[in-house]
Amino acid sequence: MTNPNIKVAIADDQVLFLKGLKFIIETFDNIELVLEAQNGRQLLDKLKDIEVNIILMDLKMPVMDGMEATIEVRKLYPDVKVIFLSMHDDERLISHMMKIGASGYLLKNESPEVVRDAIIAVAEKGFYFNDYVSKALLSGLHSKNSAVDLKHHFKEKMLLTKRELEVLDLICRAYTTAEIGEKLFISKRTVEGHRKNLIEKTGVKNTAALIVLAIKNGLVELM
């Protein structure tokens, strides 16, 4: 039995870039381009009728930019993942995009192989961190203004169960849902239930933000 195709949308106002990315994606196995849009408003209108798993979202677009569109997507379609596309690798920008709910961030000069790997990683794990994203997030971890002592809070209030902490640890180590289930001898559905509880309890937007929070506040030890 083959895996179902990952359904991808592209939102970008640069027609040549959009068409080029479309051509590239159509060469990937098990990844299907199902939607094209040239701004955030057009994207939201089309999402009403088309099922999408992952959106490749340009940051700067007319009518509605990628930032505003992502906020709306996260509200209306919480299961849909967003990977940002940009020409800029500014650390503050990357950190902000991840904070509002992006699952990944790609520069527009990446190779087709990186685009493919990012789509697959987000579909399987819920996030994709490359070198510049990791650098931006680590930079944010050292910011005194962003530090919150959640480790003490969670332990005092017993908000996270032992099993949830085990699942969180494996999520941070980039295990897929299936791999976490196998390691902890629980079903994939149970793993997803724990993931959902972790996101709700911590108040973050998605798995990517959950990992940042966990590492920043010492909820997991990856060394």
PyMOL commands that place a pseudoatom at each C-alpha (Angstrom):
pseudoatom trace, name=CA, resn=MET, resi=1, chain=A, elem=C, hetatm=0, pos=[0.000, 0.000, 0.000]
pseudoatom trace, name=CA, resn=THR, resi=2, chain=A, elem=C, hetatm=0, pos=[1.483, 3.339, -1.062]
pseudoatom trace, name=CA, resn=ASN, resi=3, chain=A, elem=C, hetatm=0, pos=[1.434, 6.374, 1.149]
pseudoatom trace, name=CA, resn=PRO, resi=4, chain=A, elem=C, hetatm=0, pos=[-1.176, 9.011, 0.239]
pseudoatom trace, name=CA, resn=ASN, resi=5, chain=A, elem=C, hetatm=0, pos=[0.159, 12.064, -1.509]
pseudoatom trace, name=CA, resn=ILE, resi=6, chain=A, elem=C, hetatm=0, pos=[1.029, 15.125, 0.534]
pseudoatom trace, name=CA, resn=LYS, resi=7, chain=A, elem=C, hetatm=0, pos=[-1.261, 17.878, -0.778]
pseudoatom trace, name=CA, resn=VAL, resi=8, chain=A, elem=C, hetatm=0, pos=[0.628, 21.136, -1.233]
pseudoatom trace, name=CA, resn=ALA, resi=9, chain=A, elem=C, hetatm=0, pos=[-0.438, 24.715, -1.961]
pseudoatom trace, name=CA, resn=ILE, resi=10, chain=A, elem=C, hetatm=0, pos=[1.755, 27.601, -3.142]
pseudoatom trace, name=CA, resn=ALA, resi=11, chain=A, elem=C, hetatm=0, pos=[1.003, 31.244, -2.379]
pseudoatom trace, name=CA, resn=ASP, resi=12, chain=A, elem=C, hetatm=0, pos=[3.374, 33.637, -4.179]
pseudoatom trace, name=CA, resn=ASP, resi=13, chain=A, elem=C, hetatm=0, pos=[2.771, 36.752, -6.282]
pseudoatom trace, name=CA, resn=GLN, resi=14, chain=A, elem=C, hetatm=0, pos=[5.912, 36.277, -8.391]
pseudoatom trace, name=CA, resn=VAL, resi=15, chain=A, elem=C, hetatm=0, pos=[4.497, 34.329, -11.319]
pseudoatom trace, name=CA, resn=LEU, resi=16, chain=A, elem=C, hetatm=0, pos=[7.810, 33.050, -12.665]
pseudoatom trace, name=CA, resn=PHE, resi=17, chain=A, elem=C, hetatm=0, pos=[8.868, 31.793, -9.232]
pseudoatom trace, name=CA, resn=LEU, resi=18, chain=A, elem=C, hetatm=0, pos=[5.459, 30.194, -8.655]
pseudoatom trace, name=CA, resn=LYS, resi=19, chain=A, elem=C, hetatm=0, pos=[5.533, 28.409, -12.002]
pseudoatom trace, name=CA, resn=GLY, resi=20, chain=A, elem=C, hetatm=0, pos=[9.108, 27.272, -11.442]
pseudoatom trace, name=CA, resn=LEU, resi=21, chain=A, elem=C, hetatm=0, pos=[8.271, 25.908, -8.004]
pseudoatom trace, name=CA, resn=LYS, resi=22, chain=A, elem=C, hetatm=0, pos=[5.200, 24.208, -9.453]
pseudoatom trace, name=CA, resn=PHE, resi=23, chain=A, elem=C, hetatm=0, pos=[7.367, 22.465, -12.053]
pseudoatom trace, name=CA, resn=ILE, resi=24, chain=A, elem=C, hetatm=0, pos=[9.789, 21.311, -9.356]
pseudoatom trace, name=CA, resn=ILE, resi=25, chain=A, elem=C, hetatm=0, pos=[7.081, 19.983, -7.047]
pseudoatom trace, name=CA, resn=GLU, resi=26, chain=A, elem=C, hetatm=0, pos=[5.489, 18.022, -9.864]
pseudoatom trace, name=CA, resn=THR, resi=27, chain=A, elem=C, hetatm=0, pos=[8.710, 15.986, -10.123]
pseudoatom trace, name=CA, resn=PHE, resi=28, chain=A, elem=C, hetatm=0, pos=[8.455, 14.834, -6.489]
pseudoatom trace, name=CA, resn=ASP, resi=29, chain=A, elem=C, hetatm=0, pos=[7.045, 11.413, -5.622]
pseudoatom trace, name=CA, resn=ASN, resi=30, chain=A, elem=C, hetatm=0, pos=[4.043, 11.317, -3.262]
pseudoatom trace, name=CA, resn=ILE, resi=31, chain=A, elem=C, hetatm=0, pos=[3.744, 15.127, -3.230]
pseudoatom trace, name=CA, resn=GLU, resi=32, chain=A, elem=C, hetatm=0, pos=[0.875, 16.722, -5.144]
pseudoatom trace, name=CA, resn=LEU, resi=33, chain=A, elem=C, hetatm=0, pos=[0.372, 20.400, -5.932]
pseudoatom trace, name=CA, resn=VAL, resi=34, chain=A, elem=C, hetatm=0, pos=[-3.352, 21.062, -5.543]
pseudoatom trace, name=CA, resn=LEU, resi=35, chain=A, elem=C, hetatm=0, pos=[-3.617, 24.844, -5.189]
pseudoatom trace, name=CA, resn=GLU, resi=36, chain=A, elem=C, hetatm=0, pos=[-1.929, 27.996, -6.485]
pseudoatom trace, name=CA, resn=ALA, resi=37, chain=A, elem=C, hetatm=0, pos=[-2.578, 31.524, -5.237]
pseudoatom trace, name=CA, resn=GLN, resi=38, chain=A, elem=C, hetatm=0, pos=[-0.986, 34.925, -5.817]
pseudoatom trace, name=CA, resn=ASN, resi=39, chain=A, elem=C, hetatm=0, pos=[-1.914, 36.488, -2.486]
pseudoatom trace, name=CA, resn=GLY, resi=40, chain=A, elem=C, hetatm=0, pos=[-3.189, 35.526, 0.943]
pseudoatom trace, name=CA, resn=ARG, resi=41, chain=A, elem=C, hetatm=0, pos=[-6.807, 36.447, 0.265]
pseudoatom trace, name=CA, resn=GLN, resi=42, chain=A, elem=C, hetatm=0, pos=[-6.926, 34.307, -2.858]
pseudoatom trace, name=CA, resn=LEU, resi=43, chain=A, elem=C, hetatm=0, pos=[-5.367, 31.462, -0.898]
pseudoatom trace, name=CA, resn=LEU, resi=44, chain=A, elem=C, hetatm=0, pos=[-8.015, 31.632, 1.846]
pseudoatom trace, name=CA, resn=ASP, resi=45, chain=A, elem=C, hetatm=0, pos=[-10.813, 31.730, -0.714]
pseudoatom trace, name=CA, resn=LYS, resi=46, chain=A, elem=C, hetatm=0, pos=[-9.507, 28.605, -2.447]
pseudoatom trace, name=CA, resn=LEU, resi=47, chain=A, elem=C, hetatm=0, pos=[-8.886, 26.724, 0.808]
pseudoatom trace, name=CA, resn=LYS, resi=48, chain=A, elem=C, hetatm=0, pos=[-12.645, 26.661, 1.387]
pseudoatom trace, name=CA, resn=ASP, resi=49, chain=A, elem=C, hetatm=0, pos=[-13.012, 24.077, -1.406]
pseudoatom trace, name=CA, resn=ILE, resi=50, chain=A, elem=C, hetatm=0, pos=[-9.641, 22.324, -1.629]
pseudoatom trace, name=CA, resn=GLU, resi=51, chain=A, elem=C, hetatm=0, pos=[-8.012, 20.028, 0.940]
pseudoatom trace, name=CA, resn=VAL, resi=52, chain=A, elem=C, hetatm=0, pos=[-4.413, 21.005, 1.650]
pseudoatom trace, name=CA, resn=ASN, resi=53, chain=A, elem=C, hetatm=0, pos=[-1.795, 19.574, 4.021]
pseudoatom trace, name=CA, resn=ILE, resi=54, chain=A, elem=C, hetatm=0, pos=[1.056, 22.063, 3.589]
pseudoatom trace, name=CA, resn=ILE, resi=55, chain=A, elem=C, hetatm=0, pos=[1.270, 25.622, 2.252]
pseudoatom trace, name=CA, resn=LEU, resi=56, chain=A, elem=C, hetatm=0, pos=[4.458, 27.093, 0.818]
pseudoatom trace, name=CA, resn=MET, resi=57, chain=A, elem=C, hetatm=0, pos=[3.812, 30.730, 1.732]
pseudoatom trace, name=CA, resn=ASP, resi=58, chain=A, elem=C, hetatm=0, pos=[5.581, 33.784, 0.345]
pseudoatom trace, name=CA, resn=LEU, resi=59, chain=A, elem=C, hetatm=0, pos=[6.145, 36.456, 2.961]
pseudoatom trace, name=CA, resn=LYS, resi=60, chain=A, elem=C, hetatm=0, pos=[5.533, 39.560, 0.852]
pseudoatom trace, name=CA, resn=MET, resi=61, chain=A, elem=C, hetatm=0, pos=[2.364, 39.562, -1.255]
pseudoatom trace, name=CA, resn=PRO, resi=62, chain=A, elem=C, hetatm=0, pos=[-0.216, 42.210, -2.239]
pseudoatom trace, name=CA, resn=VAL, resi=63, chain=A, elem=C, hetatm=0, pos=[-3.789, 42.309, -0.857]
pseudoatom trace, name=CA, resn=MET, resi=64, chain=A, elem=C, hetatm=0, pos=[-2.868, 40.029, 2.079]
pseudoatom trace, name=CA, resn=ASP, resi=65, chain=A, elem=C, hetatm=0, pos=[0.729, 39.151, 2.921]
pseudoatom trace, name=CA, resn=GLY, resi=66, chain=A, elem=C, hetatm=0, pos=[2.032, 35.820, 4.156]
pseudoatom trace, name=CA, resn=MET, resi=67, chain=A, elem=C, hetatm=0, pos=[2.114, 36.824, 7.799]
pseudoatom trace, name=CA, resn=GLU, resi=68, chain=A, elem=C, hetatm=0, pos=[-1.545, 37.852, 7.918]
pseudoatom trace, name=CA, resn=ALA, resi=69, chain=A, elem=C, hetatm=0, pos=[-2.567, 34.862, 5.808]
pseudoatom trace, name=CA, resn=THR, resi=70, chain=A, elem=C, hetatm=0, pos=[-0.750, 32.452, 8.130]
pseudoatom trace, name=CA, resn=ILE, resi=71, chain=A, elem=C, hetatm=0, pos=[-2.526, 33.846, 11.185]
pseudoatom trace, name=CA, resn=GLU, resi=72, chain=A, elem=C, hetatm=0, pos=[-5.867, 33.275, 9.430]
pseudoatom trace, name=CA, resn=VAL, resi=73, chain=A, elem=C, hetatm=0, pos=[-4.883, 29.783, 8.257]
pseudoatom trace, name=CA, resn=ARG, resi=74, chain=A, elem=C, hetatm=0, pos=[-3.922, 28.807, 11.806]
pseudoatom trace, name=CA, resn=LYS, resi=75, chain=A, elem=C, hetatm=0, pos=[-7.327, 29.978, 13.045]
pseudoatom trace, name=CA, resn=LEU, resi=76, chain=A, elem=C, hetatm=0, pos=[-9.446, 28.403, 10.311]
pseudoatom trace, name=CA, resn=TYR, resi=77, chain=A, elem=C, hetatm=0, pos=[-7.401, 25.304, 9.419]
pseudoatom trace, name=CA, resn=PRO, resi=78, chain=A, elem=C, hetatm=0, pos=[-5.267, 24.332, 12.452]
pseudoatom trace, name=CA, resn=ASP, resi=79, chain=A, elem=C, hetatm=0, pos=[-4.169, 21.049, 10.845]
pseudoatom trace, name=CA, resn=VAL, resi=80, chain=A, elem=C, hetatm=0, pos=[-2.685, 22.793, 7.808]
pseudoatom trace, name=CA, resn=LYS, resi=81, chain=A, elem=C, hetatm=0, pos=[1.063, 23.414, 8.093]
pseudoatom trace, name=CA, resn=VAL, resi=82, chain=A, elem=C, hetatm=0, pos=[2.829, 26.491, 6.704]
pseudoatom trace, name=CA, resn=ILE, resi=83, chain=A, elem=C, hetatm=0, pos=[6.384, 26.728, 5.371]
pseudoatom trace, name=CA, resn=PHE, resi=84, chain=A, elem=C, hetatm=0, pos=[7.492, 30.299, 4.731]
pseudoatom trace, name=CA, resn=LEU, resi=85, chain=A, elem=C, hetatm=0, pos=[9.387, 31.308, 1.600]
pseudoatom trace, name=CA, resn=SER, resi=86, chain=A, elem=C, hetatm=0, pos=[11.561, 34.412, 1.713]
pseudoatom trace, name=CA, resn=MET, resi=87, chain=A, elem=C, hetatm=0, pos=[14.673, 36.079, 0.330]
pseudoatom trace, name=CA, resn=HIS, resi=88, chain=A, elem=C, hetatm=0, pos=[15.725, 37.145, 3.833]
pseudoatom trace, name=CA, resn=ASP, resi=89, chain=A, elem=C, hetatm=0, pos=[17.391, 35.164, 6.625]
pseudoatom trace, name=CA, resn=ASP, resi=90, chain=A, elem=C, hetatm=0, pos=[17.024, 37.795, 9.337]
pseudoatom trace, name=CA, resn=GLU, resi=91, chain=A, elem=C, hetatm=0, pos=[17.007, 36.035, 12.717]
pseudoatom trace, name=CA, resn=ARG, resi=92, chain=A, elem=C, hetatm=0, pos=[14.299, 38.222, 14.226]
pseudoatom trace, name=CA, resn=LEU, resi=93, chain=A, elem=C, hetatm=0, pos=[12.056, 37.700, 11.212]
pseudoatom trace, name=CA, resn=ILE, resi=94, chain=A, elem=C, hetatm=0, pos=[12.515, 33.931, 11.284]
pseudoatom trace, name=CA, resn=SER, resi=95, chain=A, elem=C, hetatm=0, pos=[11.808, 33.767, 15.017]
pseudoatom trace, name=CA, resn=HIS, resi=96, chain=A, elem=C, hetatm=0, pos=[8.649, 35.822, 14.590]
pseudoatom trace, name=CA, resn=MET, resi=97, chain=A, elem=C, hetatm=0, pos=[7.391, 33.646, 11.741]
pseudoatom trace, name=CA, resn=MET, resi=98, chain=A, elem=C, hetatm=0, pos=[7.860, 30.512, 13.839]
pseudoatom trace, name=CA, resn=LYS, resi=99, chain=A, elem=C, hetatm=0, pos=[6.119, 32.227, 16.751]
pseudoatom trace, name=CA, resn=ILE, resi=100, chain=A, elem=C, hetatm=0, pos=[2.970, 32.972, 14.746]
pseudoatom trace, name=CA, resn=GLY, resi=101, chain=A, elem=C, hetatm=0, pos=[2.670, 29.368, 13.656]
pseudoatom trace, name=CA, resn=ALA, resi=102, chain=A, elem=C, hetatm=0, pos=[5.028, 28.496, 10.801]
pseudoatom trace, name=CA, resn=SER, resi=103, chain=A, elem=C, hetatm=0, pos=[6.355, 24.924, 10.707]
pseudoatom trace, name=CA, resn=GLY, resi=104, chain=A, elem=C, hetatm=0, pos=[9.364, 25.808, 8.601]
pseudoatom trace, name=CA, resn=TYR, resi=105, chain=A, elem=C, hetatm=0, pos=[11.197, 28.617, 6.818]
pseudoatom trace, name=CA, resn=LEU, resi=106, chain=A, elem=C, hetatm=0, pos=[13.012, 28.362, 3.481]
pseudoatom trace, name=CA, resn=LEU, resi=107, chain=A, elem=C, hetatm=0, pos=[15.079, 30.817, 1.509]
pseudoatom trace, name=CA, resn=LYS, resi=108, chain=A, elem=C, hetatm=0, pos=[14.013, 31.109, -2.114]
pseudoatom trace, name=CA, resn=ASN, resi=109, chain=A, elem=C, hetatm=0, pos=[17.425, 30.045, -3.394]
pseudoatom trace, name=CA, resn=GLU, resi=110, chain=A, elem=C, hetatm=0, pos=[17.269, 26.591, -1.792]
pseudoatom trace, name=CA, resn=SER, resi=111, chain=A, elem=C, hetatm=0, pos=[17.752, 23.502, -3.945]
pseudoatom trace, name=CA, resn=PRO, resi=112, chain=A, elem=C, hetatm=0, pos=[14.782, 21.352, -5.018]
pseudoatom trace, name=CA, resn=GLU, resi=113, chain=A, elem=C, hetatm=0, pos=[16.047, 18.591, -2.721]
pseudoatom trace, name=CA, resn=VAL, resi=114, chain=A, elem=C, hetatm=0, pos=[15.790, 20.887, 0.305]
pseudoatom trace, name=CA, resn=VAL, resi=115, chain=A, elem=C, hetatm=0, pos=[12.239, 21.877, -0.638]
pseudoatom trace, name=CA, resn=ARG, resi=116, chain=A, elem=C, hetatm=0, pos=[11.292, 18.217, -0.937]
pseudoatom trace, name=CA, resn=ASP, resi=117, chain=A, elem=C, hetatm=0, pos=[12.931, 17.320, 2.374]
pseudoatom trace, name=CA, resn=ALA, resi=118, chain=A, elem=C, hetatm=0, pos=[11.191, 20.224, 4.113]
pseudoatom trace, name=CA, resn=ILE, resi=119, chain=A, elem=C, hetatm=0, pos=[7.758, 19.183, 2.840]
pseudoatom trace, name=CA, resn=ILE, resi=120, chain=A, elem=C, hetatm=0, pos=[8.268, 15.572, 3.909]
pseudoatom trace, name=CA, resn=ALA, resi=121, chain=A, elem=C, hetatm=0, pos=[9.656, 16.552, 7.337]
pseudoatom trace, name=CA, resn=VAL, resi=122, chain=A, elem=C, hetatm=0, pos=[6.723, 18.871, 8.056]
pseudoatom trace, name=CA, resn=ALA, resi=123, chain=A, elem=C, hetatm=0, pos=[4.239, 16.219, 6.927]
pseudoatom trace, name=CA, resn=GLU, resi=124, chain=A, elem=C, hetatm=0, pos=[5.834, 13.503, 9.080]
pseudoatom trace, name=CA, resn=LYS, resi=125, chain=A, elem=C, hetatm=0, pos=[7.079, 15.435, 12.132]
pseudoatom trace, name=CA, resn=GLY, resi=126, chain=A, elem=C, hetatm=0, pos=[5.224, 18.739, 12.082]
pseudoatom trace, name=CA, resn=PHE, resi=127, chain=A, elem=C, hetatm=0, pos=[8.347, 20.911, 11.642]
pseudoatom trace, name=CA, resn=TYR, resi=128, chain=A, elem=C, hetatm=0, pos=[11.496, 21.483, 9.604]
pseudoatom trace, name=CA, resn=PHE, resi=129, chain=A, elem=C, hetatm=0, pos=[14.484, 23.246, 11.149]
pseudoatom trace, name=CA, resn=ASN, resi=130, chain=A, elem=C, hetatm=0, pos=[17.437, 23.969, 8.859]
pseudoatom trace, name=CA, resn=ASP, resi=131, chain=A, elem=C, hetatm=0, pos=[20.692, 25.678, 9.851]
pseudoatom trace, name=CA, resn=TYR, resi=132, chain=A, elem=C, hetatm=0, pos=[19.516, 29.288, 9.688]
pseudoatom trace, name=CA, resn=VAL, resi=133, chain=A, elem=C, hetatm=0, pos=[16.220, 28.529, 11.440]
pseudoatom trace, name=CA, resn=SER, resi=134, chain=A, elem=C, hetatm=0, pos=[18.067, 26.702, 14.218]
pseudoatom trace, name=CA, resn=LYS, resi=135, chain=A, elem=C, hetatm=0, pos=[20.491, 29.626, 14.535]
pseudoatom trace, name=CA, resn=ALA, resi=136, chain=A, elem=C, hetatm=0, pos=[17.637, 32.120, 14.797]
pseudoatom trace, name=CA, resn=LEU, resi=137, chain=A, elem=C, hetatm=0, pos=[15.804, 30.056, 17.396]
pseudoatom trace, name=CA, resn=LEU, resi=138, chain=A, elem=C, hetatm=0, pos=[18.944, 29.471, 19.454]
pseudoatom trace, name=CA, resn=SER, resi=139, chain=A, elem=C, hetatm=0, pos=[19.610, 33.195, 19.358]
pseudoatom trace, name=CA, resn=GLY, resi=140, chain=A, elem=C, hetatm=0, pos=[16.134, 33.753, 20.762]
pseudoatom trace, name=CA, resn=LEU, resi=141, chain=A, elem=C, hetatm=0, pos=[16.771, 31.225, 23.513]
pseudoatom trace, name=CA, resn=HIS, resi=142, chain=A, elem=C, hetatm=0, pos=[19.543, 33.405, 24.874]
pseudoatom trace, name=CA, resn=SER, resi=143, chain=A, elem=C, hetatm=0, pos=[17.389, 36.516, 24.965]
pseudoatom trace, name=CA, resn=LYS, resi=144, chain=A, elem=C, hetatm=0, pos=[16.766, 37.463, 28.581]
pseudoatom trace, name=CA, resn=ASN, resi=145, chain=A, elem=C, hetatm=0, pos=[13.538, 39.189, 27.646]
pseudoatom trace, name=CA, resn=SER, resi=146, chain=A, elem=C, hetatm=0, pos=[12.076, 36.013, 26.155]
pseudoatom trace, name=CA, resn=ALA, resi=147, chain=A, elem=C, hetatm=0, pos=[12.935, 33.689, 29.036]
pseudoatom trace, name=CA, resn=VAL, resi=148, chain=A, elem=C, hetatm=0, pos=[10.044, 32.276, 31.075]
pseudoatom trace, name=CA, resn=ASP, resi=149, chain=A, elem=C, hetatm=0, pos=[10.523, 29.779, 33.879]
pseudoatom trace, name=CA, resn=LEU, resi=150, chain=A, elem=C, hetatm=0, pos=[7.916, 27.291, 32.698]
pseudoatom trace, name=CA, resn=LYS, resi=151, chain=A, elem=C, hetatm=0, pos=[9.844, 24.274, 33.974]
pseudoatom trace, name=CA, resn=HIS, resi=152, chain=A, elem=C, hetatm=0, pos=[9.166, 25.279, 37.581]
pseudoatom trace, name=CA, resn=HIS, resi=153, chain=A, elem=C, hetatm=0, pos=[5.594, 26.257, 36.729]
pseudoatom trace, name=CA, resn=PHE, resi=154, chain=A, elem=C, hetatm=0, pos=[4.748, 22.942, 35.089]
pseudoatom trace, name=CA, resn=LYS, resi=155, chain=A, elem=C, hetatm=0, pos=[6.386, 20.842, 37.784]
pseudoatom trace, name=CA, resn=GLU, resi=156, chain=A, elem=C, hetatm=0, pos=[4.714, 22.791, 40.579]
pseudoatom trace, name=CA, resn=LYS, resi=157, chain=A, elem=C, hetatm=0, pos=[1.282, 22.675, 38.968]
pseudoatom trace, name=CA, resn=MET, resi=158, chain=A, elem=C, hetatm=0, pos=[1.732, 19.123, 37.615]
pseudoatom trace, name=CA, resn=LEU, resi=159, chain=A, elem=C, hetatm=0, pos=[0.340, 20.266, 34.278]
pseudoatom trace, name=CA, resn=LEU, resi=160, chain=A, elem=C, hetatm=0, pos=[2.428, 17.787, 32.286]
pseudoatom trace, name=CA, resn=THR, resi=161, chain=A, elem=C, hetatm=0, pos=[2.186, 14.072, 32.972]
pseudoatom trace, name=CA, resn=LYS, resi=162, chain=A, elem=C, hetatm=0, pos=[5.150, 11.708, 32.893]
pseudoatom trace, name=CA, resn=ARG, resi=163, chain=A, elem=C, hetatm=0, pos=[3.917, 10.259, 29.597]
pseudoatom trace, name=CA, resn=GLU, resi=164, chain=A, elem=C, hetatm=0, pos=[3.493, 13.717, 28.082]
pseudoatom trace, name=CA, resn=LEU, resi=165, chain=A, elem=C, hetatm=0, pos=[7.075, 14.565, 29.035]
pseudoatom trace, name=CA, resn=GLU, resi=166, chain=A, elem=C, hetatm=0, pos=[8.252, 11.323, 27.415]
pseudoatom trace, name=CA, resn=VAL, resi=167, chain=A, elem=C, hetatm=0, pos=[6.400, 12.193, 24.213]
pseudoatom trace, name=CA, resn=LEU, resi=168, chain=A, elem=C, hetatm=0, pos=[7.723, 15.753, 24.329]
pseudoatom trace, name=CA, resn=ASP, resi=169, chain=A, elem=C, hetatm=0, pos=[11.293, 14.501, 24.678]
pseudoatom trace, name=CA, resn=LEU, resi=170, chain=A, elem=C, hetatm=0, pos=[10.943, 12.299, 21.585]
pseudoatom trace, name=CA, resn=ILE, resi=171, chain=A, elem=C, hetatm=0, pos=[9.258, 15.064, 19.588]
pseudoatom trace, name=CA, resn=CYS, resi=172, chain=A, elem=C, hetatm=0, pos=[12.242, 17.301, 20.343]
pseudoatom trace, name=CA, resn=ARG, resi=173, chain=A, elem=C, hetatm=0, pos=[14.555, 14.533, 19.141]
pseudoatom trace, name=CA, resn=ALA, resi=174, chain=A, elem=C, hetatm=0, pos=[12.755, 14.606, 15.738]
pseudoatom trace, name=CA, resn=TYR, resi=175, chain=A, elem=C, hetatm=0, pos=[10.988, 11.247, 16.068]
pseudoatom trace, name=CA, resn=THR, resi=176, chain=A, elem=C, hetatm=0, pos=[7.919, 10.808, 13.858]
pseudoatom trace, name=CA, resn=THR, resi=177, chain=A, elem=C, hetatm=0, pos=[4.520, 9.946, 15.312]
pseudoatom trace, name=CA, resn=ALA, resi=178, chain=A, elem=C, hetatm=0, pos=[4.934, 6.324, 14.226]
pseudoatom trace, name=CA, resn=GLU, resi=179, chain=A, elem=C, hetatm=0, pos=[8.421, 6.102, 15.740]
pseudoatom trace, name=CA, resn=ILE, resi=180, chain=A, elem=C, hetatm=0, pos=[7.232, 7.580, 19.046]
pseudoatom trace, name=CA, resn=GLY, resi=181, chain=A, elem=C, hetatm=0, pos=[4.405, 5.060, 19.150]
pseudoatom trace, name=CA, resn=GLU, resi=182, chain=A, elem=C, hetatm=0, pos=[6.776, 2.166, 18.568]
pseudoatom trace, name=CA, resn=LYS, resi=183, chain=A, elem=C, hetatm=0, pos=[9.253, 3.370, 21.183]
pseudoatom trace, name=CA, resn=LEU, resi=184, chain=A, elem=C, hetatm=0, pos=[6.617, 3.937, 23.877]
pseudoatom trace, name=CA, resn=PHE, resi=185, chain=A, elem=C, hetatm=0, pos=[4.389, 0.986, 22.845]
pseudoatom trace, name=CA, resn=ILE, resi=186, chain=A, elem=C, hetatm=0, pos=[1.358, 3.191, 22.222]
pseudoatom trace, name=CA, resn=SER, resi=187, chain=A, elem=C, hetatm=0, pos=[-0.758, 3.836, 19.129]
pseudoatom trace, name=CA, resn=LYS, resi=188, chain=A, elem=C, hetatm=0, pos=[-0.193, 6.701, 16.700]
pseudoatom trace, name=CA, resn=ARG, resi=189, chain=A, elem=C, hetatm=0, pos=[-3.585, 8.048, 17.709]
pseudoatom trace, name=CA, resn=THR, resi=190, chain=A, elem=C, hetatm=0, pos=[-2.497, 8.141, 21.351]
pseudoatom trace, name=CA, resn=VAL, resi=191, chain=A, elem=C, hetatm=0, pos=[0.728, 9.924, 20.400]
pseudoatom trace, name=CA, resn=GLU, resi=192, chain=A, elem=C, hetatm=0, pos=[-1.251, 12.558, 18.511]
pseudoatom trace, name=CA, resn=GLY, resi=193, chain=A, elem=C, hetatm=0, pos=[-3.523, 12.922, 21.530]
pseudoatom trace, name=CA, resn=HIS, resi=194, chain=A, elem=C, hetatm=0, pos=[-0.526, 13.638, 23.754]
pseudoatom trace, name=CA, resn=ARG, resi=195, chain=A, elem=C, hetatm=0, pos=[0.860, 16.077, 21.174]
pseudoatom trace, name=CA, resn=LYS, resi=196, chain=A, elem=C, hetatm=0, pos=[-2.460, 17.929, 21.095]
pseudoatom trace, name=CA, resn=ASN, resi=197, chain=A, elem=C, hetatm=0, pos=[-2.565, 18.088, 24.905]
pseudoatom trace, name=CA, resn=LEU, resi=198, chain=A, elem=C, hetatm=0, pos=[0.993, 19.435, 25.027]
pseudoatom trace, name=CA, resn=ILE, resi=199, chain=A, elem=C, hetatm=0, pos=[0.157, 22.192, 22.552]
pseudoatom trace, name=CA, resn=GLU, resi=200, chain=A, elem=C, hetatm=0, pos=[-3.033, 23.107, 24.413]
pseudoatom trace, name=CA, resn=LYS, resi=201, chain=A, elem=C, hetatm=0, pos=[-1.399, 23.109, 27.853]
pseudoatom trace, name=CA, resn=THR, resi=202, chain=A, elem=C, hetatm=0, pos=[1.582, 25.193, 26.783]
pseudoatom trace, name=CA, resn=GLY, resi=203, chain=A, elem=C, hetatm=0, pos=[-0.475, 27.578, 24.661]
pseudoatom trace, name=CA, resn=VAL, resi=204, chain=A, elem=C, hetatm=0, pos=[1.824, 27.395, 21.626]
pseudoatom trace, name=CA, resn=LYS, resi=205, chain=A, elem=C, hetatm=0, pos=[0.735, 27.433, 17.983]
pseudoatom trace, name=CA, resn=ASN, resi=206, chain=A, elem=C, hetatm=0, pos=[2.204, 24.174, 16.698]
pseudoatom trace, name=CA, resn=THR, resi=207, chain=A, elem=C, hetatm=0, pos=[4.857, 21.482, 17.099]
pseudoatom trace, name=CA, resn=ALA, resi=208, chain=A, elem=C, hetatm=0, pos=[7.685, 23.771, 15.998]
pseudoatom trace, name=CA, resn=ALA, resi=209, chain=A, elem=C, hetatm=0, pos=[6.810, 26.326, 18.678]
pseudoatom trace, name=CA, resn=LEU, resi=210, chain=A, elem=C, hetatm=0, pos=[6.397, 23.520, 21.222]
pseudoatom trace, name=CA, resn=ILE, resi=211, chain=A, elem=C, hetatm=0, pos=[9.984, 22.374, 20.614]
pseudoatom trace, name=CA, resn=VAL, resi=212, chain=A, elem=C, hetatm=0, pos=[11.342, 25.902, 21.009]
pseudoatom trace, name=CA, resn=LEU, resi=213, chain=A, elem=C, hetatm=0, pos=[9.438, 26.336, 24.282]
pseudoatom trace, name=CA, resn=ALA, resi=214, chain=A, elem=C, hetatm=0, pos=[10.561, 22.957, 25.628]
pseudoatom trace, name=CA, resn=ILE, resi=215, chain=A, elem=C, hetatm=0, pos=[14.253, 23.570, 24.941]
pseudoatom trace, name=CA, resn=LYS, resi=216, chain=A, elem=C, hetatm=0, pos=[14.186, 27.184, 26.100]
pseudoatom trace, name=CA, resn=ASN, resi=217, chain=A, elem=C, hetatm=0, pos=[12.612, 26.294, 29.434]
pseudoatom trace, name=CA, resn=GLY, resi=218, chain=A, elem=C, hetatm=0, pos=[14.572, 23.123, 30.141]
pseudoatom trace, name=CA, resn=LEU, resi=219, chain=A, elem=C, hetatm=0, pos=[11.606, 20.747, 29.840]
pseudoatom trace, name=CA, resn=VAL, resi=220, chain=A, elem=C, hetatm=0, pos=[13.831, 18.354, 27.890]
pseudoatom trace, name=CA, resn=GLU, resi=221, chain=A, elem=C, hetatm=0, pos=[17.558, 17.689, 27.951]
pseudoatom trace, name=CA, resn=LEU, resi=222, chain=A, elem=C, hetatm=0, pos=[18.932, 16.846, 24.526]
pseudoatom trace, name=CA, resn=MET, resi=223, chain=A, elem=C, hetatm=0, pos=[22.570, 16.394, 25.475]
for i in range(1, 223): cmd.bond("trace and resi %d" % i, "trace and resi %d" % (i + 1))
show_as sticks, trace
zoom trace
